Each structure stands twice: as structure tokens, then as C-alpha cells.
């Protein structure tokens, strides 16, 4: 999440889908934005808050920092 904004219908569909999976299926989401900026993508504060709440309930959050693997791989490719 973070490259393309959702319209209201898209945000509602994502919320609905993840709500149905909640508690029964594992879900992995990667994003380049902190939760505090998800509202910029979804355009609906209440919907965004509910989605983050459901995603974080009984979740493992992994904050990955450091140099980009893709950039390192590309630099190594050009060195060869």
C-alpha cells in the first residue's frame, strides 16, 4: 500500500475482505507508509481506523529499516 490511492468503493472492498478474513486466515501486508498516513490512500478516516484496528489485532508487526534490498541488488548487478 502506498503507491496508488483507493476510491471509496475500493477502500470499502478492502475493508470488507479483510474483515471476513479476520480471525480465520493469515494475511500479510507490506507498505512503505506508516499507519498514520494510510488515510491519505483511503480518503476515509473512520474506515482507515477500523481497518488498521482489525489488522493489528493479534498481529505481528515487523518494522523493517535499513537499505533497500532492491537497490543493493541493482548496484551489485551494475558492478558485474
The 8 nearest C-alpha neighbors of each residue, nearest first, counted from 0:
[[1, 30, 2, 29, 31, 3, 32, 28],
 [0, 2, 3, 32, 31, 30, 40, 4],
 [1, 3, 0, 4, 40, 31, 30, 32],
 [2, 4, 1, 5, 40, 0, 41, 6],
 [5, 3, 40, 41, 6, 2, 1, 39],
 [6, 4, 41, 9, 10, 40, 7, 3],
 [5, 7, 9, 8, 10, 4, 41, 42],
 [6, 8, 10, 9, 11, 5, 41, 42],
 [7, 9, 11, 10, 6, 12, 5, 13],
 [10, 8, 12, 6, 5, 11, 7, 13],
 [9, 11, 13, 7, 12, 8, 41, 5],
 [10, 12, 14, 8, 9, 13, 15, 7],
 [13, 11, 15, 9, 14, 10, 16, 8],
 [14, 12, 16, 10, 15, 11, 17, 9],
 [15, 13, 11, 17, 12, 16, 50, 18],
 [16, 14, 12, 18, 13, 17, 11, 19],
 [17, 15, 13, 19, 18, 14, 12, 20],
 [16, 18, 20, 14, 19, 15, 21, 13],
 [17, 19, 21, 15, 20, 16, 14, 53],
 [18, 20, 16, 17, 21, 15, 23, 22],
 [21, 19, 17, 24, 18, 23, 22, 16],
 [22, 20, 18, 19, 23, 17, 24, 53],
 [21, 23, 24, 20, 25, 19, 18, 57],
 [24, 22, 20, 21, 25, 19, 26, 18],
 [25, 23, 20, 22, 26, 21, 19, 17],
 [26, 24, 27, 23, 20, 21, 22, 58],
 [25, 27, 24, 28, 20, 17, 54, 21],
 [28, 26, 29, 25, 54, 59, 58, 60],
 [29, 27, 26, 30, 0, 54, 60, 25],
 [28, 30, 27, 0, 31, 32, 1, 61],
 [31, 29, 0, 32, 1, 28, 33, 2],
 [30, 32, 1, 0, 33, 29, 2, 34],
 [33, 31, 30, 1, 36, 34, 37, 0],
 [34, 32, 35, 36, 31, 37, 30, 1],
 [35, 33, 37, 36, 32, 51, 38, 47],
 [34, 36, 33, 37, 38, 32, 39, 48],
 [35, 37, 34, 38, 39, 33, 32, 40],
 [38, 36, 34, 39, 40, 35, 41, 47],
 [37, 39, 41, 40, 42, 36, 44, 47],
 [40, 38, 37, 42, 36, 41, 4, 43],
 [39, 41, 4, 37, 38, 42, 5, 1],
 [40, 42, 38, 5, 43, 10, 39, 4],
 [41, 43, 38, 39, 40, 44, 7, 6],
 [44, 42, 46, 41, 45, 47, 38, 7],
 [43, 45, 47, 46, 38, 48, 42, 41],
 [46, 44, 48, 47, 43, 49, 50, 38],
 [45, 47, 49, 43, 48, 44, 50, 14],
 [48, 46, 50, 44, 45, 49, 38, 43],
 [47, 49, 45, 51, 46, 50, 44, 52],
 [50, 48, 52, 46, 47, 51, 53, 45],
 [49, 51, 47, 53, 52, 48, 14, 54],
 [52, 50, 54, 48, 53, 49, 55, 47],
 [51, 53, 49, 55, 50, 54, 48, 56],
 [54, 52, 50, 56, 51, 55, 49, 21],
 [53, 55, 51, 52, 56, 50, 58, 21],
 [56, 54, 58, 52, 53, 51, 57, 59],
 [55, 57, 58, 53, 54, 52, 51, 21],
 [58, 56, 55, 59, 54, 22, 53, 60],
 [59, 57, 55, 56, 60, 54, 53, 26],
 [58, 60, 61, 57, 55, 56, 54, 27],
 [59, 61, 58, 62, 55, 63, 54, 57],
 [62, 60, 63, 59, 29, 64, 58, 28],
 [63, 61, 60, 64, 33, 59, 29, 65],
 [62, 64, 61, 65, 66, 60, 67, 31],
 [65, 63, 62, 66, 67, 61, 31, 68],
 [66, 64, 67, 63, 68, 62, 71, 70],
 [65, 67, 68, 64, 71, 70, 69, 63],
 [66, 68, 70, 69, 71, 65, 64, 72],
 [67, 69, 71, 70, 72, 66, 73, 65],
 [70, 68, 72, 67, 71, 73, 74, 66],
 [69, 71, 73, 67, 72, 68, 74, 66],
 [72, 70, 74, 68, 69, 73, 75, 67],
 [71, 73, 69, 75, 70, 74, 68, 76],
 [72, 74, 76, 70, 75, 71, 69, 77],
 [75, 73, 71, 77, 76, 72, 70, 78],
 [76, 74, 78, 72, 73, 77, 71, 79],
 [77, 75, 73, 74, 78, 79, 72, 71],
 [76, 78, 74, 79, 75, 73, 72, 71],
 [79, 77, 75, 76, 74, 73, 72, 71],
 [78, 77, 76, 75, 74, 73, 72, 71]]
